[in-house]
Amino acid sequence: MNSTKIGTFEAIAFIVVIILNQIVLNLPQNLLDECGPSTPLNLILVIAFVFLFLFIMLKLWKPFGNSDILDISEFLGGKVFKTIIGSIFIIYFLMISGTLLRNFTEMLKLVYLEKASICLIVLFFIIACAAANRFGFRSVIRCNLIFVPIVLLNLLIAFFCLFPRFELNRIFPIFGYGINQTFFTGMTNIFAFTGISYLYFLKPFLKKPESFNKISYISIGISAFYLFLSIVTLLFSFADVLTVNDLSSVYVLIRGTDFGRFLQRPDALFILGWILVLMSYISTTVLLVNHIFSKLAKIQDTKPMVYCFSTLCFIFALIPKNMVAIRWLEDTLFRYVTIILVFIISFCILLFAYFKHKKQMSYVQKGGLTSET
């Protein structure tokens, strides 16, 4: 069992890899499309809400020790309810990872591999994912720990190099598309923090479950920092940021960055880092889906299931017909599915389970007093 336990830094990388891939694959553009110049202000409100949500979530989790959302679902509604919730999360994770994979492969095809088949490019990532999972749990976790810091550093260097191009007047009008869009409808941008969905399953993996709160705050804090930094950099340094459609806006910025004569094509170096971190993300998702399935089906050896879930991810990646369909999935369907599943349904499970536990403890205490009398 110790071979499937992870430390603090590994757990943080486990969560950060999720938001990192979304930043690379146009999450900032989706947020900017929603609120325009007021996106930094909107994002500050969203981040504040997410940390408040995280604080309440961790308080509700406290009575359940080393349990994950599946264990809590079983406590609340029995095995059938646990199976329903677990199955929904499996479909959710596979659909999002498949769509992100398709998004990235479309960008690779458009920029570097014009004559290559999308099917073959996607298959390359899926084979790498299946191989990593076949090597075992530790290989996936260690890949995260290696690749995530490299890409975080790459992005930080790129954003720093773009600082001289900043024009602060691009933040005006400060309320963007209006007060209602900034403070109310724009709050749907909380979907950006899908890393919380992975937190629901993280605790049983930890070597030190007592560090779960710290890991949660640090990982979401890093995600929030890089998301905010990417939004500000895009908005202040790129005049046409609201009109980018086919390519990742972050990629467009990096491609236009001047690193001097010693590095003529910085985007190629960054793309290599992004390929590695995307492989790590897909492998992490398949690992987690495998874990959920093993808990639902009570299967000890889940390695053969790696091929099944890798194939499903491959199928989901090929479902969208074009970039228009991919953008619709990312900015519309997944936005509301994430809000409903991660921020409403899962939170309600924790809330009702907390009150059920509290009620049971109250009955136990009353029974103890009665027996003593």
N, C-alpha and C positions, 0 to 999 in steps of 0.2 A: 504493500500500500504506500510505503514511503516514496516509491519511485513515481507515484502520481501526485505527490505533494509539491507545491511550488512556494518559493520565497516571496518576500515583499516586492523586490524589483521585478521579478518575473511576472508577478500578478499585475503590477502597474503597466508593464509592456503588453500584457494580455488584453487590457482594456484600451490602452492608447492606440494600439494598432487599428482599432475599429474607426475611430474618428479621423485618424491620419489618412486612411484610404479615402474617406469621404471628402476630406479637404483637397486631396490631390485630384479627385475625380469630379470636381465641380460643385461641391456643397456650398462654398462661398458664393458662387454665381446664383445658385437657387435662392439663397437668403437675400442677395442683392436684388434679384428680380421681384421679391415680395415687398421690400421696403425702400429700395432705392437709396438715396443719400442718407436716410435716417437709420440705415441698418446698424451702424455702430451703437447708436442710442438704443435701438430695439434689442440688440444682442446683450447689452448690459442688463436690461430688464429680464431677458430670458435666462441669462447666467444666474442672476439673483434668485429667480424662481426655481431653477434647477437645484441650486444649493439648498434652498429651503425645502424642496421636495426630498432631496437626499437626506437632510437632517431628520425629517419626519419619518422617512422610510427606515432609516437605521434605528430610530427609537422603537418603531413598531416591530422590528426584527429581533430586538434584544431578548425577548422571552424564548426564542426558538433555537438558541445556541448555534450549532454547526449545520443547521438545515438550509436547504435551498428552496426556491419557490415551488418545486415539485413536492417536497416533503410538507411544506406549509399548505399546499393545495389539498394534499391527501388528508391532513389534519382537519381542514375546514370542510371538505365535501366528499371525502372518501376516494377510493381508487379510480372510480369512473371519472370523477372530476379531475383528478391528477392526470389521467390519460388524455383527457380533452385538452387541458392546458399545455401539456407536454407536446402533443401533436401540433397544436397551433404554433408553438414556438419553433418546432422543427421546420414547418413550412415557411414561417416568417424568416428564419435565418437563411435557409437555402435560397429563397426568392431574392432577398436583398443582396446576398453574396454573389448570386448568379448575375443579377443586373449590374452590379458594380464591375464584375469581371467583364461583362459584355461592353460596358462603357469604356473600360481601359483598352480592351482589344480593338475597339473601333478607332480610338485615338492612335494606337500603334499602327493600324492599317493605313490610316489617313496620312500619317506623317512619315513612317519609315517602311512599311510593308504593303505598298499599294497593290501588288500582284498576288499577295498571299491570301489564302482563304480564311475567313473569320473562323470557320469550324476548326481549322488546323491550329490557329493561334490560341483559341480557347482550350483545345485539347492539350496543348503544351502545358498550360497552367494546371489543368486538371490532373495530368500525369504527375507533375511535380508535387501537387497536393496529396495525391494518393500515396506516392512514394514516401513523403515525409511522415504521413500517418502510419504507414506500415513499419517504418523504423521505430515508431513508438512515441509515447507521450512526451518524453524528455526532448526528443529532436525538435518537435514543434515549438515547445516552450523556449528552448535555447535559441532557435532561429528568431523568434520574437525579440529576445533580449539582445541579439546582435544587430538585427536590421532596423529596429525601431529607433534607437539612438542615432544611427547613421542618417536616417531620413529626417529626423527632427533637426539635426545639425545642418543638413543640406538646406532645409527650408529656412532655417534661421539665417544662414549666410546669404541666401538669395534675397530674403526680405530686407536684410541690412544693406545689401548692395543697391536695392531700389530706393532707399531712403532719400538720396539726393533728388529724386524725381518727384517727391511729394509736393502736391499743391493743395493746401488746406482749404482753399475756397470750394473744392469739389464736395465738401460736406453740406453745402447749401443747395436747396432749402433744408434747414436743419431737421424739419419734420417730414422730409421726403414727400411721400404721396399723401400725406395728411395725418392728423393726430390719431384718427381711428385706425389707420393702417399700421402706425408705429406702435401704439400702446394696446391695441385690442386684437384685431385680426392677425397682426404680425406676430402675436404670441404663439402662433402655430409653428414658429421656427424652433420651438423646443424639440421638434422631431430630430434636430441636428445631433442631439445627445443620445443616439441609439446605443452608445456604450453602456448605458445603465441596464439595458436588457441583458448584457453579459454579466453584469454584477449580480443579477438575480441567481446565477448558477455558480458563482465563484467560490463562495465560502467553504464548501466541503473540500476544495482543492488545496486550501492553504495549510502550510506547515504551522502557522501561528494564527488560528482563527480570530484571536483577540486583536489582530492588526487589521481586520477587515474594514473598520471605520476609516482608519488612516489611509489605507489603500484606495478606498472609494473616493475620499476627498482629494487625494493627490492626483489620481488618474483623471478624474473629471476636471480638476483644476488645470492640469497640463493641456487637456483637450480644449478647455475653454480659452486658455491663453493663446494657443496656436490658431484656433478658429477666429478669435478676435483680431489677432495679428494679421491673418490672411485677409480678412474683410477690410481692415484699415489700409493695408498695403495696396490691395486691388483698387479700392475707391480713390485713394489719394494719388496713385501713380499711373493710373490707366484711364485715359479720358473716355474710351469706348467700352468700359467694363460692362455696361448694361446692354451691349449689343452682341456679345460673344455667344455663339450658339453651338457650333460644331466641335470646338476644342475646349479642353479644360482651361479655364481662365488663368489658373496658376501656371500652367504650362506656357501659355502665351506670354505671360510676364517674364518667366525665366528665360524663354527663348530670346527676348529682347534685352536681356541684361548684359552689360558689358563687363567682362572679367579681365579685360586686357588681352594682349597678343598671345599669352601663354595658354589661353583657353578660349578657342574660337567658337566651339559649339557646346556651351554649358548644359544645354537641354539634354544632350545625349547622356551626360554623366548622371543627371538627375533622373532621367527615364530608367537607367539601370537600377538606381536605388529604389525607384517606385515599383519596378518589376519584382524585386526581391521582397519588398514589404507587402505587395499584393499577394504573392505566393504565401507569405507568412499568414496573411489575413484569411485567405481561403482555407489554408490548412487548419487554422485555429477554429474556424466555423465548423468544418467537417468534424474536427475533434470534439467540439461541444455538442454537435448534433448526435454524434456517436454515443456520447455520455448520456444524453437525455434518453435516447432510444434504449440504452442498456438498463436504465432505471425503470423505464416503462415496461420493457419486455423481460426484465430480470435475466439478462444474458451476461455470462461471465466473459467469454471471449468475443469481443466485438470487432476484432481486426478484419474479418471477412466482410463486415458491413461497411468498411471504408470504401470499397469499390461501388457499393450500392449508392451511398450518399454522394460520392464524387460524381457518379453518373447523373444523379438527380440535379446536382449543381450545374453540370454540363448542359442538361436539357433546359433548365431555367435560363441559362445564359443565352441560349439560342432562340428562345421564344420571341423576344422583341424583333420586329421586322426591320426597324431602322432607328436612327438617333431620335427621331420625333417620339417614337414609342418609348424609348429609354428615358427621355426627359420627362414624359408624362408619368411614367412609373415612379421615378425618383421624386418629382416635385409635387405630385398629386396623390397617387395611391399610397405610396410608402409614408408620406407625410402624415396622413390621417390614420393609417393602420398602426404606425408607431405610437402616435398619441393615444389611440384607443387601447392598444395592447400593453404598452410599457408604462404609460402614465395614468391610465384609468383602471383597466381590468386588474393588472398585477398589484397596483396600489390598493384596490378594494379587497383583493385576496388577503393582503397583509393586514389591512385594517380590521376586517371581519374576523380573521383568525386571531388577531390580538385581543379583541373583545371576547371571543369564545374562550381563549386561554384564561383571560382574566376572570370570566364567569366560572370556569371550572375551578380555578384556584380559590375563588370565594366560597364555592360549595365545599371544597376540601377543608378550608379553615373553619367553616360553620360546623361541619361534621366532626372535626376534631374537638371543638369546644363542647358540642353536645355530648360526645362520648366521655369527656373529662367530667362533665357535670353529673 
